[in-house]
Amino acid sequence: MSRMWPPGFSNVLCEAYGLGIPIAALPCLNAAQAAHPAYRQSLERRRGMGVLVVECEPHQPKAGGGRDTFRWQPALELLSPKVR
């Protein structure tokens, strides 16, 4: 999962984790990517670190990525109790 994040962003996440800053992840991927065992392992690893993960339904491969339906609200809802 983290390999798809922009260069340097993993460093930011590592530092946020070390400082105890709440982190939410909204995976946006297609069904072929989600089928790979490393995806589930990555989600489990992040949850074990306390990362809040929004479960999103994977879109069909080569179907435009679901950008038109992507919503940030679920992540904000997960983080809301942590930052108040």
ABEGO torsion letter per residue (X at the ends): XAAABBBGAAAAAAAAAAAGBBBBBBBBBBAAAAABAAAAAAAAAAAAAGBBBBBBBBBBBGAGGGAAABBAAAAAAAAAAAAX
